[in-house]
């Protein structure tokens, strides 16, 4: 769940798109990220292109607008952006209640496979309800 007053994406097509539309798209991005990082998946995060393809193919969203919502979610600390061992970008949702398992898996994966102490720290901050600015 997003916090009030957060950015939901660029004012892409500002004349046609309302704040409610942007918020709906933003929530769809977070929901798709959660659905794409289930226990059946091998990584504790999904590739942004998976979110984009899913929402463009099955929703009425523009790819650039979805990218803007992903970027806004990263900036709002609702997603952590990171790179896997193959240098593919991935994102992991950060709600400590809804995403506890994903965040623990991300911290473990970052420590064991990526040797990335900063990513471990980001996952642990999210687990404890902090944000990147803390």
Buried (B, 14 or more C-beta within 10 A) or exposed (E): EBEEEBBBBBEBEEEEBEEEBBBBBBBBBBBBBBEBBEEEBEBBBBBBEBBBBBBBEEEEBBEBBBBBBBBBBBEBBBBBBBEBEEEEBBBBBBBEEEBEEBBBBBBEBBBEEBEBEEBBBBBBBBBEEBEBEE
